[in-house]
């Protein structure tokens, strides 16, 4: 299937017919939110420090078929998970992460993203009168994969509520709304990379974003200036290789711990330069001040700062490589980012590190790294389009040698070959 046509017309028709059948509506009434998953080739783990990032979407993601409910009720079922979401847009939503730890598993179930979307809209004084009724589908096996399926789900619900209530909301506003879902409603301390990529991307382009100023732009490869579909289809493919290790980000404190370590490094550096009144994030520290005072950091904080400043530099070099069409240099930067994630940010675990190392040796791979927070999920790789199938076969053969138990437990494809995607939208 051509990546420009995900989802296919047959997929869209099937969703419309299913929603119409279950909820007693006409198929032509059904609207569908398309919310793609994202990858971050460069800029890993620095968005929460106000760093610069490069991201894009893939032709996999969330599909939410819905109709306005004509009243305040929300009723959502899932194509993957049991149960249903049932509440009213009149209900005042409160942050879920403040619940007791004994209720945490339940409170982080799939239905909370719908309530989180309502929370974010209410927080910014949007008064909803209509609920939605529908079914949400994700690409099989890609939840908790490190592809920001959570952000894609949150954005899908935001777009559906906004569409049903005829709200005009800009992508920048929805980036903020999804941040409210993640940071305030669920209690995560992540930045705005995920939602920015999903809402701002364009087919075949990299989305460059300064996470401190919120400034963004699309980086076009040279081929896109004339015939985007023809040129991009034959240039590269994106491999998603799965470790078999799944753990929801909200149950792993490692991510929030890394954020705090970065902030403590910033505090030390800012104090050393007499700027301790500045916001304690690493983007508040000038590169020359970091170079002058980095010896004052204790070992762990020094590693976090090294990752931040070296990753920012890789992002700038990545912009140049992508704009010039140099996939070899772009890939080397991705692999270097992956190594820094292991050595300096100290994320990942044995299965992901093994998978990363296998990808680096696969035929035709330009570069590889972890996807997502690095504590579970998958690795991504950019690969020569002509060698994608050969690389897929190599990974499927080699990874089980290192992780036979995890590989044997996977009930989905261990490697997916993807194309670049587009931005989230309602059709």
C-alpha positions as CSV (number, residue, x, y, z in Angstrom):
1,X,0.0,0.0,0.0
2,X,1.3,3.5,-0.8
3,X,2.1,5.4,2.3
4,X,0.2,8.4,1.0
5,X,-2.9,6.3,1.1
6,X,-2.9,5.1,4.7
7,X,-5.4,4.2,5.7
8,X,-6.8,2.7,2.6
9,X,-10.4,3.4,1.4
10,X,-11.3,-0.2,2.3
11,X,-10.1,0.3,5.9
12,X,-12.0,3.6,6.2
13,X,-15.2,2.0,4.8
14,X,-14.9,-0.9,7.3
15,X,-14.6,1.4,10.2
16,X,-17.5,3.5,9.1
17,X,-19.7,0.5,8.6
18,X,-18.7,-1.0,12.0
19,X,-19.5,2.2,13.9
20,X,-22.8,2.5,12.0
21,X,-23.7,-1.1,12.7
22,X,-22.9,-1.0,16.5
23,X,-24.4,2.4,17.3
24,X,-27.4,2.5,14.9
25,X,-26.2,5.4,12.7
26,X,-25.7,5.9,9.0
27,X,-22.2,5.1,7.6
28,X,-22.0,8.5,5.9
29,X,-22.4,10.2,9.3
30,X,-19.2,8.6,10.6
31,X,-16.0,10.7,10.9
32,X,-12.6,9.1,11.2
33,X,-9.6,10.6,13.0
34,X,-6.2,9.5,11.6
35,X,-3.5,9.9,14.2
36,X,-0.1,8.4,13.1
37,X,2.7,7.1,15.3
38,X,5.9,9.0,15.3
39,X,9.6,8.3,15.3
40,X,12.4,10.5,16.5
41,X,15.6,9.9,14.4
42,X,17.5,12.6,16.3
43,X,16.8,14.7,19.4
44,X,16.2,11.8,21.7
45,X,15.6,12.6,25.4
46,X,16.2,16.3,25.2
47,X,12.8,17.8,24.4
48,X,12.0,18.1,28.1
49,X,15.2,20.2,28.5
50,X,14.1,22.6,25.8
51,X,16.4,21.0,23.2
52,X,16.0,20.7,19.4
53,X,14.5,17.6,17.9
54,X,13.9,16.0,14.5
55,X,10.8,13.8,14.1
56,X,8.5,12.3,11.5
57,X,5.4,10.1,11.4
58,X,5.0,6.6,9.9
59,X,2.2,5.0,8.0
60,X,0.9,3.2,11.0
61,X,-1.2,4.6,13.9
62,X,-4.6,5.2,15.5
63,X,-7.9,5.3,13.7
64,X,-10.9,6.5,15.7
65,X,-14.3,6.2,14.0
66,X,-17.0,8.3,15.7
67,X,-20.2,10.2,15.4
68,X,-21.3,13.1,17.6
69,X,-23.6,11.6,20.2
70,X,-26.2,14.5,20.1
71,X,-26.0,14.7,23.9
72,X,-23.3,14.9,26.5
73,X,-22.5,11.2,26.6
74,X,-19.2,9.6,25.6
75,X,-19.2,5.9,24.7
76,X,-16.0,4.4,23.2
77,X,-15.1,0.8,22.6
78,X,-11.7,-0.5,21.5
79,X,-10.6,-2.8,18.7
80,X,-7.8,-4.1,20.8
81,X,-8.8,-3.9,24.4
82,X,-11.7,-5.1,26.5
83,X,-14.3,-2.9,28.2
84,X,-15.7,0.5,27.2
85,X,-15.3,4.1,28.1
86,X,-18.6,5.7,29.3
87,X,-18.8,9.2,30.8
88,X,-20.3,12.6,30.2
89,X,-18.6,15.7,28.9
90,X,-20.4,17.5,31.8
91,X,-18.2,15.7,34.3
92,X,-15.3,17.7,35.7
93,X,-12.1,15.7,35.2
94,X,-9.3,15.7,37.8
95,X,-5.7,14.4,37.4
96,X,-5.5,10.6,37.5
97,X,-1.9,10.3,38.6
98,X,-2.8,11.7,42.1
99,X,-4.7,8.5,42.8
100,X,-3.3,6.0,45.3
101,X,-0.7,3.6,44.0
102,X,-3.1,0.7,44.6
103,X,-5.3,2.1,41.9
104,X,-2.6,3.1,39.5
105,X,-2.9,0.1,37.1
106,X,-6.6,0.7,36.6
107,X,-6.2,4.4,36.3
108,X,-3.7,4.1,33.5
109,X,-5.9,1.9,31.4
110,X,-6.7,2.8,27.8
111,X,-9.9,4.7,28.6
112,X,-8.1,7.4,30.6
113,X,-6.9,9.1,27.4
114,X,-10.5,10.0,26.5
115,X,-11.0,11.5,29.9
116,X,-7.6,13.2,29.7
117,X,-8.6,14.9,26.5
118,X,-11.7,16.3,28.2
119,X,-9.6,17.4,31.1
120,X,-7.2,19.3,28.8
121,X,-10.1,21.0,26.9
122,X,-11.8,22.0,30.1
123,X,-8.6,23.3,31.6
124,X,-8.4,25.8,28.7
125,X,-12.0,26.9,29.2
126,X,-13.5,25.0,26.2
127,X,-17.1,24.1,27.1
128,X,-18.2,20.9,25.4
129,X,-21.9,20.1,24.9
130,X,-21.6,17.0,22.6
131,X,-20.0,13.8,23.4
132,X,-18.8,11.2,20.9
133,X,-19.7,7.6,20.2
134,X,-17.2,5.4,18.4
135,X,-14.5,2.7,18.2
136,X,-10.8,3.2,18.4
137,X,-8.3,1.0,16.7
138,X,-4.5,0.9,16.9
139,X,-2.1,-0.9,14.7
140,X,-1.8,-4.4,16.1
141,X,1.1,-5.0,18.5
142,X,2.3,-1.3,18.6
143,X,0.9,-0.2,21.9
144,X,3.8,0.3,24.4
145,X,6.2,0.0,21.5
146,X,8.0,3.4,22.0
147,X,6.3,5.0,19.0
148,X,4.2,7.4,21.1
149,X,1.0,5.4,20.7
150,X,-0.2,7.3,23.9
151,X,0.3,10.7,22.3
152,X,-1.4,9.5,19.1
153,X,-4.4,8.3,21.2
154,X,-4.6,11.5,23.1
155,X,-4.6,13.6,19.9
156,X,-7.2,11.3,18.3
157,X,-9.6,12.0,21.2
158,X,-8.9,15.8,21.1
159,X,-9.6,16.0,17.4
160,X,-12.8,14.0,17.8
161,X,-14.1,16.1,20.6
162,X,-13.2,19.3,18.7
163,X,-14.9,18.1,15.6
164,X,-18.1,17.0,17.3
165,X,-18.3,20.4,19.0
166,X,-17.3,22.5,16.0
167,X,-14.2,23.9,17.8
168,X,-11.5,25.6,15.8
169,X,-8.2,24.6,17.3
170,X,-4.8,25.2,15.9
171,X,-2.1,22.5,15.9
172,X,-0.1,24.5,18.3
173,X,-3.0,24.6,20.7
174,X,-3.5,20.9,20.4
175,X,0.2,20.4,21.2
176,X,-0.4,22.2,24.5
177,X,-3.7,20.2,25.1
178,X,-1.9,16.9,24.7
179,X,0.9,18.1,26.9
180,X,-1.8,18.7,29.6
181,X,-3.0,15.1,29.1
182,X,0.5,13.7,29.6
183,X,2.0,16.0,32.2
184,X,-1.0,17.1,34.3
185,X,-3.5,14.3,33.9
186,X,-1.2,11.3,33.8
187,X,1.7,12.8,35.7
188,X,4.5,12.2,33.1
189,X,7.3,14.7,32.8
190,X,7.9,14.3,29.1
191,X,8.2,17.2,26.7
192,X,6.3,18.1,23.5
193,X,8.2,16.1,20.9
194,X,5.6,13.4,20.4
195,X,2.5,15.5,19.9
196,X,4.4,18.0,17.8
197,X,5.6,15.4,15.4
198,X,2.1,13.9,15.1
199,X,0.4,17.3,14.5
200,X,3.0,19.1,12.5
201,X,4.5,16.5,10.2
202,X,4.2,16.4,6.4
203,X,4.8,13.4,4.1
204,X,8.5,12.8,3.5
205,X,9.7,15.7,5.6
206,X,11.5,15.9,8.9
207,X,9.8,18.2,11.5
208,X,12.4,20.3,13.2
209,X,11.4,21.8,16.5
210,X,13.0,24.0,19.1
211,X,11.2,22.7,22.3
212,X,12.1,25.9,24.2
213,X,10.7,28.5,21.8
214,X,8.2,26.2,20.2
215,X,9.4,27.3,16.8
216,X,9.2,24.7,14.1
217,X,9.8,24.1,10.4
218,X,9.7,21.3,7.9
219,X,13.0,20.0,6.5
220,X,12.5,18.9,2.9
221,X,14.9,16.5,1.2
222,X,16.0,17.9,-2.2
223,X,13.9,15.3,-4.1
224,X,10.7,16.6,-2.5
225,X,10.9,19.9,-4.3
226,X,9.5,18.3,-7.5
227,X,7.9,14.9,-7.1
228,X,7.5,13.8,-3.4
229,X,5.8,10.5,-3.9
230,X,7.9,9.1,-6.7
231,X,11.3,10.1,-5.2
232,X,10.6,9.2,-1.6
233,X,9.1,5.8,-2.2
234,X,12.4,4.6,-3.7
235,X,14.9,6.3,-1.4
236,X,14.5,4.6,2.0
237,X,12.3,2.6,4.2
238,X,11.8,2.7,8.0
239,X,12.2,-0.5,10.0
240,X,10.4,-1.0,13.3
241,X,12.1,-3.9,15.1
242,X,10.4,-5.1,18.3
243,X,12.2,-6.3,21.4
244,X,9.1,-8.1,22.9
245,X,9.5,-6.1,26.1
246,X,6.4,-4.1,27.0
247,X,6.0,-1.8,30.0
248,X,3.8,1.3,30.1
249,X,5.8,4.5,30.7
250,X,3.6,5.4,33.6
251,X,4.7,2.4,35.6
252,X,8.5,3.0,35.1
253,X,10.1,5.8,37.2
254,X,13.2,5.7,35.1
255,X,12.0,8.4,32.7
256,X,11.1,10.9,35.4
257,X,14.4,10.2,37.2
258,X,16.4,11.0,34.0
259,X,14.5,14.3,33.7
260,X,15.4,15.3,37.3
261,X,19.0,14.4,36.7
262,X,19.1,16.7,33.7
263,X,17.6,19.5,35.7
264,X,20.1,19.0,38.6
265,X,22.9,19.2,36.0
266,X,21.4,22.5,34.8
267,X,21.2,23.8,38.3
268,X,24.9,23.2,39.0
269,X,26.0,24.7,35.7
270,X,23.7,27.8,36.1
271,X,24.9,28.4,39.6
272,X,28.5,28.1,38.4
273,X,27.9,30.9,35.9
274,X,25.9,33.1,38.2
275,X,22.6,32.4,36.4
276,X,20.9,30.3,39.1
277,X,17.7,32.4,38.7
278,X,17.2,30.9,35.2
279,X,14.9,28.0,34.5
280,X,16.7,24.8,35.6
281,X,16.8,23.1,32.2
282,X,19.8,22.4,30.1
283,X,18.7,24.7,27.3
284,X,19.2,27.6,29.7
285,X,22.9,26.8,29.8
286,X,25.1,28.2,27.0
287,X,27.4,25.7,25.2
288,X,30.5,27.7,26.2
289,X,29.5,27.7,29.8
290,X,28.9,24.0,29.7
291,X,32.4,23.4,28.3
292,X,33.9,25.7,30.9
293,X,32.2,24.2,33.9
294,X,31.3,20.6,33.0
295,X,34.1,19.3,35.2
296,X,32.1,20.5,38.2
297,X,29.3,18.0,37.6
298,X,29.2,14.7,39.4
299,X,29.5,11.6,37.1
300,X,25.8,10.9,36.5
301,X,24.9,14.5,35.9
302,X,27.9,14.9,33.6
303,X,26.7,12.1,31.5
304,X,23.2,13.5,31.2
305,X,24.6,16.9,30.2
306,X,26.9,15.4,27.7
307,X,24.0,13.6,26.0
308,X,22.0,16.8,25.8
309,X,24.7,19.0,24.2
310,X,26.0,16.3,21.9
311,X,22.5,15.4,20.8
312,X,21.7,19.0,20.0
313,X,24.8,19.1,17.8
314,X,23.6,15.9,16.1
315,X,20.3,17.5,15.3
316,X,21.9,20.4,13.6
317,X,24.1,18.1,11.5
318,X,21.1,15.9,10.8
319,X,19.2,18.9,9.3
320,X,22.1,19.5,6.9
321,X,22.3,15.8,5.9
322,X,18.6,15.4,5.3
323,X,18.3,18.6,3.3
324,X,21.2,17.5,1.1
325,X,19.8,13.9,0.7
326,X,22.8,12.3,2.3
327,X,21.3,9.3,4.0
328,X,24.7,7.8,4.9
329,X,25.6,10.7,7.1
330,X,22.1,11.0,8.4
331,X,22.2,7.3,9.4
332,X,25.6,7.7,11.2
333,X,24.1,10.5,13.3
334,X,21.2,8.3,14.2
335,X,23.5,5.4,15.3
336,X,25.6,7.9,17.3
337,X,22.5,9.1,19.0
338,X,21.6,5.5,19.9
339,X,25.1,5.0,21.4
340,X,24.8,8.2,23.5
341,X,21.4,7.0,24.7
342,X,23.1,3.9,26.1
343,X,26.3,5.4,27.4
344,X,25.3,8.9,28.5
345,X,21.6,8.9,29.1
346,X,21.8,5.3,30.3
347,X,18.5,4.2,29.1
348,X,17.5,1.0,27.4
349,X,18.0,-2.5,28.8
350,X,19.7,-5.7,27.6
351,X,17.0,-6.7,25.0
352,X,16.9,-3.3,23.4
353,X,20.7,-3.0,23.4
354,X,21.0,-6.4,21.7
355,X,18.4,-5.4,19.2
356,X,20.2,-2.1,18.5
357,X,23.4,-3.9,17.9
358,X,21.7,-6.4,15.5
359,X,20.2,-3.5,13.5
360,X,23.6,-1.9,13.1
361,X,24.8,-5.0,11.3
362,X,21.7,-5.6,9.1
363,X,22.2,-5.2,5.4
364,X,21.4,-1.8,4.0
365,X,20.8,-0.1,7.3
366,X,22.0,3.5,7.3
367,X,21.5,4.0,11.1
368,X,19.5,2.8,14.1
369,X,18.5,3.8,17.6
370,X,15.9,3.1,20.3
371,X,12.5,4.5,19.9
372,X,10.6,6.3,22.6
373,X,11.9,6.5,26.2
374,X,14.2,3.6,25.7
375,X,13.0,1.4,28.6
376,X,10.9,-0.9,26.5
377,X,9.4,-1.3,23.0
378,X,11.3,-1.2,19.7
379,X,14.3,0.2,17.8
380,X,14.0,2.1,14.6
381,X,16.3,2.0,11.6
382,X,16.5,3.8,8.2
383,X,17.4,1.3,5.5
384,X,18.0,1.4,1.8
385,X,14.7,0.6,0.2
386,X,16.2,-2.0,-2.1
387,X,17.6,-3.9,0.9
388,X,14.7,-3.6,3.3
389,X,13.5,-7.2,2.9
390,X,17.0,-8.5,3.3
391,X,17.5,-6.5,6.5
392,X,14.1,-7.7,7.8
393,X,15.2,-11.3,7.3
394,X,18.5,-10.8,9.0
395,X,16.9,-9.2,12.1
396,X,14.3,-12.0,12.4
397,X,17.1,-14.5,12.3
398,X,19.6,-12.8,14.6
399,X,17.6,-11.3,17.4
400,X,16.2,-14.6,18.8
401,X,19.8,-15.8,19.2
402,X,20.2,-13.1,21.9
403,X,16.7,-13.0,23.3
404,X,15.1,-16.4,22.6
405,X,12.4,-16.1,25.3
406,X,11.2,-12.7,24.4
407,X,11.3,-13.4,20.7
408,X,9.2,-16.6,21.2
409,X,6.5,-14.7,23.1
410,X,5.8,-12.1,20.5
411,X,2.5,-12.7,18.8
412,X,3.0,-10.1,16.1
413,X,5.5,-9.3,13.4
414,X,9.0,-8.8,14.9
415,X,9.9,-6.4,12.2
416,X,7.7,-4.0,10.2
417,X,8.7,-2.2,7.0
418,X,7.2,1.3,7.0
419,X,7.1,4.4,4.9
420,X,6.9,8.0,6.1
421,X,3.5,9.3,7.1
422,X,1.5,12.5,7.3
423,X,0.0,14.6,10.1
424,X,-3.1,13.8,12.2
425,X,-6.4,14.8,10.7
426,X,-10.2,14.2,10.7
427,X,-11.9,12.9,7.5
